[in-house]
């Protein structure tokens, strides 16, 4: 049985990882990293620790659905203290330093990083790239919707979709991205890619990429109706990454897209 370590075990998706692994025939919870919260429904032999080193020692692979500061500690354990297990990271909202740590750690251990662990979103990214390249004269507008408690905006998934669109058109997303419109801003520029965020209720996640032209438009949409869409996707890729060489992988690598 594959022993999976969980960072972010008290979060919304972390608790679902525990539930999903309880019914998995190939993997189980090996260890959970916690600070001061009680983790429910753990198997009796699970290692519960606040020591990052112990998390590595007690796991075959680690799945991270936490927060940027916790992920930073995870990556630092790899770089500075010899943590040597594969990582599956789904945390979003990294700053530049944390992004650099991700790249440095991926030279030491295999890391699969995805802003969304949904298999459907992985396919959506490919479709967005194809549509953006093919429909070069169409305007691109992206709208993401999430529950009221989401702390980062726009979502990491929306930014990844925007990156696929921009790259398909040989554009620098930082130069063309618009994340708000207010007042007398003038006409829309040709290359801008809008990424707008809506927050409310208990929406799990909805992303719409629209390509608009005179006389026609195309909208590509993905809606997550349950959070274990993300936990099940993470478990799937965690099994895949074991034994891979040290580098930074995407979910597309795991799916062969």
N, C-alpha and C positions, 0 to 999 in steps of 0.2 A: 504493500500500500504506500502511495505517495503521501508524505507528511507535508502539509501546507501550513506555513506560518502566516498569520494575518496581522497586518498593521492597520489600525483603524477599526478594530473589532467591535467597538461600541457605537459605531456610526450606522447609518441607515443600511448601506450596502454590506458593511462588515458583518452585521448580525444575520443578513441573508446568506452570506457565505457559509456561516456556521450551520444554518438550517439545510442548505443545499448539500453540503458535504456529509451530513448525517445520512443521506440517502445515496451516496456515491459509491460505486463498487470498486473504484480504482484509487480514490484519494480520501484522506481524512484530515481533520484539524490536528496539526502537530503541536502548534504553540500559538498563543495570542499575546500581543504586546499591549499592556494597559498601564495607565497611570493611577487613577483613583476611582474608576468606575467598575461596577460589578458586571461581568460578562455572563449572560444566561445561556442555558442549554448546552454547555460544553460537555464533551465526553469526559469520563472520569480520569483518563490518563493524559489530558491536555496540559501542557506546560503553560502556566500563566506567569508572565514576567514583565518587569519594567526595564529590563536590561537588554539593550539591542544585541549584544553579543550572544546572550542566551537564546534569543529569537533565532539567530542564524544557526546556532549549534543544534537546535531542536527541530529544524525544518529541512526539507529537500528543496523547497522553492517558497518564496515569500510573495504574497499578494498585498498590495498597498492601496487602500482606499482611505486615505487619512487627510492630512492638511499639509501645506507646503513646509512648515517647520518640522513636522514629524518625518516627512520624506527626506528633508535635508539631513536629519540625523541618521536615517537609514543609509543614504548614499555616503555620508561621512564614515560610517562604520566600514563600508567597502573600501574606500580610498585610504583611510588612515589606520584602520585596525584589522584589516584582513578578512572582513566578511566575504565569504566565497560561495554564496548560493545564488541561483538565478532569481531575478526579480520581475514581477509583473506590477507595473505602476499605473494607476488610473487617477492619481491626484492632479488637480488643475490649479491654475493661478500662480505658477512659478514666477519668481523674479529672475533677472539675468544670472545672478550668482547660482541659484538653484538649477537653472538650465545648464550652466557650465558643469556643475557637479554631476548632473545626469550624463553628460557626454563623457566626462572623465571616468565615472564608475563603469560605463559600458565598455571601456577598454580593458576592464579587469574581469567582469562577469557578464553573462548575457542578460540583457534587460529588454523587456517588451514594454514600451510606453504607448499608451493610447488615451486620448482624452475622452473616449467613449468605448466601452467594452461590448457594445451591441454589435452583433454580426450584421444586422441590417444597416447600421450606420457605416460600417466598413464598405459595404457595397454602394451606399449612397455617395461616399467620397469619390469612388471611381466614376459613378454616373455624372456627378457634378463636373469632374475634370473633363470628361468626354463632351458633355453638353456645352461647357464654357468655351472649349476650343472650337467645336463645330459651329456654334452659334455666336461667332465672334462679335457681331454688331448688336447683340441683345444686351440690355441693361441687367445687371445682377443685383438682386436685393435678397438678403437673408434675414429671416425672423426666427428667433428662438424663444420658447416659452418654458418656464419652470415654476416650481412651487415657491411660496413666499419666503422660505428659509434659505434658499440658495444665496451664498455670500459673494460669489464672483460673477462679474458681468463684463462683456458677453461670455457665454459659456465657452469652455474649452472646445466643445464639439463644434459650435458655430464658427469659432476662429479657425479650426482645422478645415472645415468646409470652405471657408473663405480662402485659406491658403491654397487648397486644391484648385479653386477657381482662378485665383491670381496666377499661380504657377502655370496653369494651362494656357494663359494668355501672355506669359513672359512678363508679368508685372510684379513689382515689389508691393506686397500687401500693406506694409507700413506707410507707403506713399499714397495708396489709393483708398484705404479703408475709411469709411464714415460710420460713426456710431451714434449720431444724433443730428436732428435737423430742427431749427427753430428760428423764426423771424424771416426777414427778407434775405435769403441766402443765394438767390439767383438760380438759374437753371442747373439741372443735374449735369455734371461733367461726364464725358464719354466713358472714361475708364474706372470711375469710382465704383467701389463695391460696398454696399451698405450692410451693416450687421446690427440689427436692432434686438433689444431684449425686453421681454414681458415677464412680469412676476406676479403670481397670485395663486391662492388656493393650494391644492395638493397635486398640481400637474407634475407628473413624473418627468416628462421631457418631450418636447415637440420641436422639430426643426423643419423649416420650409425654405428651400432655395428656389427663388423665382427668376426666370429669365424672360425679359419683357421686350417686345419689339412692336412696331406699328402694325396693327392688324392681327397680331397673335401673341400668345405668351405660353410658356411652359413652366409648371411648378413641380418640383420634386420634393416629396414630403416623407418624413419618418416620425412616427409617434410611438413612444414607449408607454405601454399601459401598465407595466409592473416593473418594480426595481430589480427583481431577480433576473430580468433580461441582462443586466450588467454583471451580476454575480455569476450566473451560469457561463456567460461569455468569458469572464476572467478565469474561471476554473478550467475551461476548455483550453485556453492559451497557456495556462500554467503547466498543464500536462505536456503541451507541445514543446515548451522552451527548455525543459530538462535535457541536458546533454548537448545543447547547442553551443557553438563557439561564442566567445566574448565579443559582443557588438550590440548596437542599438537596433532593435527590431520594431516593426509596426504590426498592428493586428492583421494588416494585409499579408504580411509574410506568413503568419500562422495559418491564414485561410488559403494561401496560394493564389492570391488575387494579383 
